[in-house]
Amino acid sequence: MNRHSITLPTFFKSGMIFQRDKEIHIYGDAAPLAAIAADFYSADSSASGRLHPILSGKAHADTSGHFLLTLPPLPASESLSLQIYVENTGEPPILLTDISFGDIWIAAGQSNMEFFLKYDKDFEAVSRLPRNPEIHMFNMPQQAFCGHSSHNRSGYGYWFRDDDSAVNTFSAPAYSFAREIQKAAGIPIGIIGCNWGGSSASAWVPEEVLQKPPLDTYLKAYEDAVRDTCSDAIREVSLAGWTFEDSLQHSIAFEPLLYGMSRAEQLIYMKEHETDPVIPMGPYNFNRPCGLYEQMLSALIPFSIKGVLWYQGESDAGELAPMYDKLLSGLIRAWRSNWQDNFPFLLVQLAPFGEWLSCDSKGYAIVREKQELTASTLPDVFLTGIMDLGSYYDIHPKEKMEVGRRLALLARGHVYGEPILCDSPKAVSASLTEEGTILVSFAHAEGLNPGKGSSDFLLHTEGKDPQSVPPAAVKINDTDVILTPPDTLSLTDGPCSVSLGYRDYAEIHLQNAAGLTALPFQLPVQRRSL
């Protein structure tokens, strides 16, 4: 039996897609100091005899057996094959077929990025759309610890196209994004899903990000959790927990929650499952600091990519919400540094949410503010708002195809250079007019309109009797919104401010001509100088 001495990352498989117009990185492990070679062939060349490759390269493994073979870029193309082999050994090559070059995006985050297409509100309509063979998808196997391999559903660990049933268990927002971008760019598009429901951003960073205050809070909490725990005991309890977590029984019971349950149904579910096994924080918990970076993301480095889609933050609300900008910016800087590539990040701001199972939305307003701060501070980081797509009793909004459309608008405008309206409206100033109204001016507000519902504007006064009340009237004037205060509210007695959707649960339907809803804000009201 022929055996290969080369081990490649799990996503190096037939049907894969490489990033166009960037260096090609082929890497893995082999015997120490082994001479590794790679050849790309076009569809009309003979791969079997390694004749006339269109691109070839060589590299030597280091003393530990790791190798990195770098080749010059190729343009967008399809129907290639790739052979990777050890020279001068007679060992048969690893042959990968149906290879394409295009743009690759990583779809990262927690459950709202992982959210399967089959749960989407528009799944039936999407299922009737023509299939697009130019979209390549891959779900990174979810691995909580070294040796953990059972937490995977169908569609994990291999490349598939739009006509494969595995698309039903692929990220809905990422799939929608891919359809939009492929149509606009006209090239093959690859999406690598690298996500896990319930994960903190602290699980997706290398340890150096968490070593300094205030982010060392995450490491200290982990150390406190495991300090007095026997390693054998935590292993036994954890593996028992994973046996349950990975079981078909658990998946069947949990699935109705993702389709959507009323609050009453959720309370019944919690009562019925209150004795289910749990996996304690420790070396077998998927959400431990740095765990998913080490077990999942690191395998993708330094594979060239176009950029990252990031939908996460729910698990970092609550007490730690005020440091989320530091955590998210630390993640972005670390990924870019370790990839040695300043690729773009496209962020989804958290949707409105009240309570779901035992979760609540405490700190969501702060996380949204920190997401916007990160996007406005770091280069090539862009944010889209979805304050019109939430649900009070469901942490998983069901209109994920629309989320993907909004991410695609960001990419088309900021990454692919299309002259389109692609950003969510953003308030830039609020001032008190001579008529006693408040004028709020917006950027990215062409075609500003009220959308399909009301928007939660509030006027706030300070002083002895602080008040927060809705305006008596809201009027849109081009790219401005004019707010009329109620007669009972005086805006002249002290400092005042205006907010839109700046609460843990609030709705915003104010939108621009591209159907992008305004970002939440709270701004001081400026008075005209005399």
N, C-alpha and C positions, 0 to 999 in steps of 0.2 A: 504494500500500500504506500502511495506517495504521501509524504508529509512535508509541510512547509515549515521551515525554520524561522520564517518572518511572521511576526504578529503585528497586525494593523489595528488602528482604532476601529471601534464597532461600526462606524458609519462609512468606512471605506468598503463599499459594496457595489455590485453592478446596479446600474440605474442612477448612480449618484451624479451630483452636479458640482463642478468646481467654479470658483469665482473668476469671472472674466477680467482681463486687463489688470490683474495683480499677480505678484509672484505666486507660483504654484508650490505648495508645501506638502510633501509626501513624507510621512514619518511613522515610526513604530519601533519595534524591538526585534533584534536578531542575535546571532552569536557575536560575542565581543570581536570588534575589529573587522567584521564581515564586510565585503565589498558589495554594496547594494546598487542595483541599476533599475531604471524605470524608462519605459518607452510608451509614447502615445501613438496610436495609429488612427488614421481616418477610416471611414467606412469602406473605401475602395482599396485599402491596402491589406496585405495578408499578415494577420497577427500571428498566425501559427508558426511562421518561420522567422518572426521578428525582422521582416523585410521592410525597408523604406519607412521607418517611423517618421512622423512629422515633428516629433520633439523627443529628445532623449536626455538623460542625465545620470550622474553617478554620485555616490557618497559612501563614506565608510562609517560603520557603527563605532561608537566610542568603546571604552574598556568595559562599560556596563552593558553594552549591547544596544543602546539607544541610537537611532539614526534620524537625521533630518536631511532630506534631499530636496533641494530648491531648484526650480526650473523657471525660465522666463515666462511672462504672461502669454496667454492665448486669448483671442477675441471670442465673442459669443459664437457657439457652434454646437453641433449635435452629432449623435451616432458615432462617437469615438470609442476606442477601446484602450485599455491601459494594462501593461504587463509590468509587474514588479518581481524582481528575482535576485538571488545571490549569484554573483558571477563565479564562473569556473568551478562549479560544484556538481553540475548535472542535475541539480534539483529542479523540478518543473516550476515554471513561473506561476505567480498568482495572476489570474486573468480577470479583469473587470470589464464588462461590456455595457453598452447602452449609456455611455458617458456623455454628459453635456457640459458646456460652459455657459454661464449666465450670471445672474445676481443671486447671492445667498443672504438671507436674513435669518437671524436667530430669534425665535419667539420665546421670550423668557418671562418668568414671574411666578405667580401662584395661580389659584384655581380659576380666576377670571381670564387668564391667558390659556390655561390648560383646557378650559371649557369646551366640551365636545360639540362638534357641528350638529349632531343629532338632537341636542337639547335646545338648539336655537329656535326662536319664535318663527323664523322664516324657513325652517329646514325643508318643508314640503315644497315650497316654491323653488328653493335652491336646488333641490334634487331633480327638478325638471329642466334645469338649465343645460345647455350643451356642455359636454365635458371638454376640458382644456388639457391636452397632453403635454403642454409646455410647462405645467406646474409640477415640480418634484417635491415630495414631502418625506420627512424622516422624523420620527419621535425617538429622542434619546431614551434608552431604557432607564427607568427610575430605579436608582440604586442607593439605598440609605447607608450602606456600609460595605466594606470589601467582602465579597462573597455573597451578597444579597442579590438574588436574581429573579425572585418570584413576583415582584410587584409590577407586573407588566400585563397589559391587555393586548388584544390583537391590534396590529398596526404599529407595534414598538419594535425597533431594532432592524428595520429594513426600509429601503426606499420604495415609494409607490407613487403612482400618478393619480390624476383626478378620477379615473374610471375604476379605481380599486375601492372595495367596500370599506377599507381602512380609513378612508377620508371621513367617514361618519364619526370616528373617534379621534379626529385630529382637531387642533385648536380652531374654533370657529372664527375668532378675529384674525388669526394669521392666514387662514384659508381665504377669507374675504379680501384681505390685503393683497395676497398673491394674485387673485383673479384681477383685481383692479390694476396692479402694477404690470402684470404680464400684458394686459390689453394696452396699457399706455406705452410701455417700453418696447414691446414686440420682440422680446428675447426670452429664453428659458428663465424661470424663476424657481429658486429653491428655498424652502423653509425648513429649518431644523428646530423642532420643538424641544426646548430644554427648560422644563417647568415642573412645578409640583404644588398641588393645592395646599394651602395653609402655610406655605414657607415664608419665613422672614428674609428680608434682604441680607441679614447677617449670615444666613446659611450659604449665600452665593458669593461671598468674598473670600480672598485669601487672608490668612491670619494677620498679616501686617496691617491691614485696614483697621482691625479692632484692638490694636495694642496700646493706643494712646487715648487719654480722656477726650471726650466723654464716651466714646464708643467702646472702651474697655469694659463698660457696664455689661455688655453681652457676654464677654469672656468670664467676668467675675460671677455672673449669675449661673453660668454653666459649671464653673468650678465649685460653687456653693452647692449646686444640685447633686454633684457626684462625690463630694468630699467624703461623706460618711457611708457610702454605699459599697458593699462588697462586689468586686468585679464579677465573681461567679453568679451571685444573686441577680445582679442587673442583667447579665447575659440571659439567664434562664427566663426571667420575666419578660425581657424584650423579645426574645425569640418566640415565646408563647403569644405575645401581642402581635407579632408579624404573621404568625400562622393564622390568626383570626383576620387580621387586616388584609392579607393576601387571598383570603378564601372567596370562593364564588358566592357563598352564603352572605358574606358581608357586602359584596358588590351589588347583589340583587336587592338587599335591604336598603342600601344607601341610594341607589339610583333614583327612586322617586323624589328624593330631596333636590336633585339636580334638575329634574323636569319642573319642579315647583310644588310646594305644599303650603296650605294655609297655616296661619299661626296655630290654630287648634290642632291640626295634624302634626305639626312640629312638636308640640307639647306631648302628644301621645307617643311620638317616635322617641323622644328623650326618655320618657318613662319606661318604655319597653327595652331600651338599650342602655340603661344606666349602669348595668353590671358588666357591660362588654369589657374585655381586656384592653388595657392601655399600655402604650410603650413609654416608659419613663424617660425623662431627659437623661442622656448619657451617650456613650459611643455608638449605640444602635438606633438612636433617634434621628430621623431624617432632618429634623429642624435644628440640630445642634449647630453652633457657630462654625462656619467654614465647611460644614459637611457636604453640602451639595456642590460647592465649588470643587472640592477635592474628588468627589465620587462621580460627578456628571460633567460639569462645565470644563474642567481642566483638559479633558480628552479632546476638546475642540480647539485647543490652543497648540500651534499657531496657524491652524487652517484658515486661509484667507476668506473673508466675508465682506459683504456690502455694508451691513449695519445690524442694529439690534432693535427689536420691538420689546418694550418693557411695560407690563401691566401688573403692578404689585403695590403693596402698601397697606392692605387691610390688616395684615398680621403685625405691622409695626405701628399701629395706632395706640391709643391708650396712653399710659404713662410715658412711653418712650417717643411719642410723636414729635416733641420739640426738637429732637436730634435727627429726624429723618433726612433732612437735607444733607447733613454730614455723612450719614450712612449711604445715601444714594449717590452723592457726589464721590464718595470714597470708592464705591463699587465701579462707577463709570471710569474713574481715573485708573483704577487697578486693572480693569479689563483692557483698557486701551494700552496701558503700559506693558502688560504681559503679552498682548498680541503685537505690540509695537506698531500700532495702527490707530489713528484717531478717527475711527469710523463713527457715523452718526448714531445717536440714540433717539428713538421716537417713543415718547411716554404717553400713557393714558392716565388722566387724572381720575381719582376715585369717584365712583358714581354715588348718588344718594342711597342711603341704607339706614334702617332703624334697628331692627333686631332679627336674628335668625338663629335657631337653636339656642345655644347659650352665649352667642356672640352679640355684642352691641356695637354702636358706631362712635363710641367715645373717642375723641381725638381725630376724627376724620377731617374736620375743617382745618386742623393744624397740618395734617399730612398733605392735604390739597395745597395749602399755602407753601409748604416746603417743596412740593413737586414743582410748583411754578417758580419758586426761588432758584431751584437747581437748573431749570430750563433757561432762566434768564441770566444765570451766572456762568455756566460752562458753555464753551463753544460747541456748535453742532449738536445741541440737545434741544428737542422740540416737543411741545406738549399739546395734546388735544383734550378738550373738555367734553364730558358726557353727562352733565348735570340734568339732562332731560330724559335719561335712559334708566334711572334707578327704580327700585321697588322697596317700599318700607319693610316688608316682611321677607325679603329675599336678598341675600348677599350676592347672588349671581344674576345680574340683569340678563334678560333673554334676547336682547337685540344686538348680538355680537357681530352680525354681518355689517351693521351700521358702524360699530366701533372700528372694524377693519377698513371700511370706506374712509373714515376720518383719518386713520393712520396713513392710508394710501395718499390722501391729499397732502399731508405733511411731506411725505417722501417725494411726491411728484413736484411739489413746489420748491422744497429746500435741497433735495438730493439730486433729482433728475433735471432741475432747472426749468420747469414749465412756468410760464407767466400766469399763474392761476391764484385765486383766493384760496389759501390753504390753512390759515391760522384761525383759531377761535378768537372772537372779539375780546378785547382786553381793555378794561377801564384804565385811563391814563390820568384823569384829573376830575375833580368835583369842585364846583364853585357856586357861591350864592349870587344870584342875579339881582338886579335892581327891583325886579317884580316880586322878590321873595321866594322864588323857586330855586331848585338846585339843578344845575346843568352838569350832567356826567358825560364826559367825552370819551369815545372809544377808538382804539386802533383796530385795524382789520375788520371794519364794520360796514363795508360796502353792502348796500341792500339790507340794512338793519331792519328787522321786523319782529313782531311778538312771538312768532312760532305758533305751536299748537296748544299752548296753555299759558298760565300766568307765571310770572317770575317773582321770586321772594325778595323784593326790595324792602329795606328797612331804613328808617331815619333814626339816628341816635343823638341824644343830648346828654351832656354831663352836668355837674353841679349838684345842688342840694336835692333836686328831684329828677334824677336821670330817667330818661324814657327811651324806649325803642318801639317805634310804631310804624306801620306801613304808610306810604304816601297816600294822599287822597286821590291823586290822579297821576298817571304815567303817560307821557307823550313822547313818541319817537320823532326826531327832527334830523333827517339825514343820518349822520354818524353819531349823533348825540341823543341822550335821553333826558327829558325834562321832568322832574319830580315836583309835584305840588304838595307841600306839607299840609296836614289837617289843621283846621283853625285852632285846635287845642294845643298845638305844638309851637313853641317859640324857638326860633333859630338864632336869635340875636342876644340871648342872655349869657352865652358862654360857648365853649368849644362844642362842635357837633361833627358828626360823620355820617356817611352813607354806606350801606353794604348791600350786596346782592349775593344771596345764597351762601353767606358766610356762617353757616351752622353745620353741625354734624349731619343733620338731615334737612335738606332744602331742595327746591326744584328751580331750575332756570330753563326757560324756553326761549328767551331772547336770543335771536340768531342772525347771522349774516346771510348773504345771498347763496352761499355754498352750503347752507343748512348746518353750520357749525355754531353750537351754542356758546354763549359768553362764559368766560371763566369767573368763578366767584371772587369777590374782593370786599375789602373794607377800606375806605379812603376818608381822610379828614376833609371837611368842606372848607375851602379857601374863601375868605371874604375879600371883596374888592377893596383895594387901598384907596383912601380918600385923597 
